Amino acid sequence: MSSLSPEQALVLTAIERFLADPDLMAEEGGGADGDADGDVLEAIALALTAVLPPESIEQAITSLLASHGAELDEEIQLVLEALLGAIERDDSDLEAEADSGPDLDPDSGPDAGESALQRALAGQAAALEANALDGNCLLVWDEQQSPPLQELEILDLLDEYPCRGAGARWGPEDFVVLLEAKSRLWQQTMAALEIFAERPESRPNAATMLALVPPDLERPIELMEVLVPLTGLAWTADEGGPVQEPQA
């Protein structure tokens, strides 16, 4: 196949990986119930949107079908066409939502706490980007600490928030999920970093994990995935230092 752009290569790689290894579907949030083809399609879309904005994915798929369609396997062509259709439907749904009804107050209703956290994290974009590039440090949001956003090494995190014993607010299985998700998102961020280095205008996303510690001591620690646009500032500020790969 003739030369591909980084975005095109990333799209094809994601499709080929998921078609070759269906177990990846569970890692990306696909369920075991329902339509299997739909689950695979959703899992591929989730993986791609973690590192690329939808418009870049749509452009890459369109150019792949137009310029390389004859060189692609029929199965991959079908997946590309289905992904393109799903992206176009999502865009139409968003436009319809924007045109209908009055805006809701983000500070009221059941999602008010989540909206407040998102606004707080928006002011920490540089720290989030730097953490996405560091495979060995984990982020914690704890309003009982000052500042609430803390970056801790693995052992320090377990010392501060033990997952065993009296008062533990999460279990060893939750900690394993956090480490696995952090490693997966770090790999996705490295792929996005290559795209950004070649095409800064593509504005791919970095991704990292956040352990959220609720103020209510009766509530368990929650895990959430955080997307942050790559700007390049996080690594150009320390050009001499290598990107930290997750340790086994």
C-alpha positions in Angstrom: 0.0 0.0 0.0 1.3 3.5 -0.9 2.3 5.9 1.8 -0.2 6.6 4.5 -0.6 9.6 6.8 -0.2 9.0 10.5 -3.9 9.3 11.0 -4.7 6.8 8.3 -2.1 4.4 9.7 -3.6 4.7 13.2 -7.1 4.0 11.9 -6.0 0.9 10.0 -3.9 -0.3 13.0 -6.9 0.0 15.4 -9.2 -1.9 13.0 -6.7 -4.7 12.4 -5.9 -5.1 16.1 -9.6 -5.4 17.1 -10.5 -7.8 14.2 -7.5 -10.0 15.1 -8.1 -9.9 18.9 -11.7 -9.7 20.0 -10.7 -9.7 23.6 -9.6 -6.1 23.2 -13.3 -5.2 22.9 -13.7 -5.8 26.6 -10.8 -3.6 27.5 -12.3 -0.7 25.6 -15.7 -1.1 27.3 -17.5 -3.3 24.8 -20.0 -5.7 26.4 -20.6 -9.3 25.9 -24.3 -8.8 25.2 -25.9 -7.3 22.2 -24.8 -7.2 18.6 -21.2 -8.4 18.4 -20.5 -6.3 15.2 -21.8 -3.2 17.0 -19.7 -3.9 20.0 -16.5 -4.2 17.9 -17.4 -1.0 16.0 -18.0 0.9 19.3 -14.7 -0.4 20.8 -12.7 0.7 17.7 -14.4 4.1 17.8 -13.6 4.5 21.5 -10.0 3.7 20.9 -9.6 6.1 18.1 -11.4 9.0 19.7 -9.0 8.6 22.7 -6.2 9.9 20.5 -7.8 11.7 17.6 -10.6 14.3 17.3 -13.7 13.0 15.3 -13.0 15.3 12.4 -9.5 13.9 11.9 -10.9 10.3 12.1 -13.6 11.1 9.5 -11.0 12.7 7.2 -8.6 9.7 7.5 -11.4 7.2 6.8 -12.7 9.2 3.8 -9.2 9.5 2.3 -8.5 5.8 2.9 -11.7 4.8 1.1 -11.1 7.2 -1.8 -7.4 6.7 -2.3 -6.7 3.1 -1.1 -10.0 1.4 -1.4 -8.9 -1.1 -4.0 -5.9 -2.1 -1.8 -8.0 -2.8 1.3 -9.5 -6.1 2.4 -13.3 -6.3 2.0 -13.8 -6.7 5.8 -11.7 -3.6 6.5 -13.6 -1.6 3.9 -16.9 -2.6 5.5 -15.6 -1.5 9.0 -14.3 1.8 7.6 -17.7 2.5 5.9 -19.5 1.6 9.2 -17.3 3.9 11.2 -17.8 6.7 8.8 -21.5 6.3 9.0 -21.4 6.2 12.8 -19.4 9.4 13.0 -21.7 11.2 10.6 -24.7 10.1 12.7 -23.1 11.4 15.9 -22.4 14.7 14.2 -26.1 15.0 13.2 -27.3 14.1 16.7 -25.0 16.7 18.3 -26.3 19.4 15.9 -29.9 18.4 16.7 -29.2 18.6 20.5 -27.6 22.0 20.1 -30.7 23.3 18.2 -33.4 22.0 20.5 -34.5 23.3 23.9 -33.1 25.7 26.4 -29.7 25.3 27.9 -29.6 23.6 31.3 -27.8 25.2 34.3 -24.5 23.1 34.7 -24.5 23.9 38.4 -27.8 22.2 39.1 -29.0 18.6 38.8 -27.3 15.3 39.4 -24.3 16.0 37.1 -23.4 19.3 38.9 -20.5 17.7 40.8 -19.1 16.2 37.7 -19.4 19.5 35.8 -17.6 21.3 38.7 -14.8 18.7 38.5 -14.5 19.1 34.8 -14.2 22.8 35.1 -11.5 22.4 37.8 -9.5 20.0 35.7 -9.7 22.3 32.7 -7.5 24.7 34.7 -4.9 21.8 35.2 -4.4 21.0 31.5 -0.6 21.3 31.6 -0.4 18.9 34.6 -2.8 16.5 32.9 -0.7 16.5 29.7 2.5 16.0 31.5 1.1 13.1 33.4 -0.3 11.5 30.2 3.3 11.5 28.9 4.6 9.9 32.2 3.9 6.2 32.4 4.9 5.8 36.1 3.1 8.5 38.0 -0.6 8.4 38.8 -3.0 11.3 39.3 -5.4 11.7 42.3 -8.1 14.3 42.9 -8.7 14.7 46.6 -10.4 17.8 47.8 -9.2 17.1 51.3 -5.6 17.8 50.1 -4.0 21.1 49.0 -3.8 21.3 46.1 -6.5 18.7 45.4 -4.7 17.4 42.2 -1.8 15.2 43.3 0.7 13.3 41.2 2.0 10.2 43.1 4.3 7.3 42.3 2.8 3.9 42.5 4.0 3.0 46.0 3.3 6.5 47.4 -0.3 6.1 46.1 -0.7 2.9 48.0 0.8 4.4 51.1 -1.6 7.3 51.0 -4.7 5.3 49.9 -4.3 1.7 50.9 -6.4 -0.9 49.2 -6.4 -3.4 52.1 -7.3 -3.2 55.8 -9.7 -1.1 57.8 -10.9 2.0 56.2 -9.7 1.0 52.7 -11.9 2.7 50.1 -10.9 0.5 47.2 -9.6 -3.0 46.6 -6.6 -4.6 45.0 -8.6 -5.4 41.9 -9.4 -1.6 41.5 -5.7 -0.8 41.7 -4.9 -3.4 39.0 -7.6 -1.8 36.8 -6.0 1.6 37.3 -2.5 0.4 36.4 -3.8 -1.5 33.3 -5.8 1.5 32.1 -2.9 3.8 32.7 -0.5 1.6 30.6 -3.1 1.4 27.8 -3.7 5.1 27.7 0.0 5.9 27.9 0.5 3.7 24.7 -2.4 5.6 23.0 -0.8 8.9 24.0 2.5 7.9 22.5 0.7 7.1 19.2 -0.9 10.5 19.4 2.4 12.2 20.1 3.8 10.8 16.9 0.9 12.2 15.0 1.3 15.6 16.7 5.0 15.7 15.9 4.3 15.3 12.2 1.0 17.2 12.1 0.5 19.7 15.0 -2.7 21.0 13.3 -4.4 17.6 13.7 -4.7 18.3 17.5 -4.8 14.7 18.8 -5.8 14.0 22.4 -3.6 12.7 25.2 -5.3 10.5 27.8 -4.6 9.6 31.4 -6.3 8.1 34.4 -7.5 9.9 37.5 -8.3 8.4 40.9 -11.1 10.4 42.4 -11.4 10.5 46.2 -14.9 11.6 47.2 -15.2 13.8 50.3 -17.7 11.4 51.8 -15.6 8.8 53.6 -18.3 6.2 53.0 -18.0 6.4 49.2 -15.3 4.3 47.4 -12.5 5.8 45.3 -13.6 6.2 41.7 -11.5 5.8 38.6 -12.0 8.0 35.5 -10.4 8.5 32.2 -9.4 12.1 31.3 -8.8 13.4 27.8 -6.6 16.5 27.3 -5.5 18.0 24.0 -1.8 17.7 23.2 0.0 21.1 23.0 3.6 20.1 23.0 4.3 22.3 26.0 4.6 19.4 28.5 7.6 17.9 26.8 9.3 20.9 25.1 9.7 22.4 28.6 11.9 19.4 29.4 13.4 18.4 26.1 16.4 16.7 27.7 14.3 14.2 29.6 13.0 11.0 28.1 9.3 10.1 28.1 8.7 7.8 31.1 7.5 4.4 30.0 5.4 2.4 32.5 7.4 -0.1 34.5 6.3 -3.7 34.7 
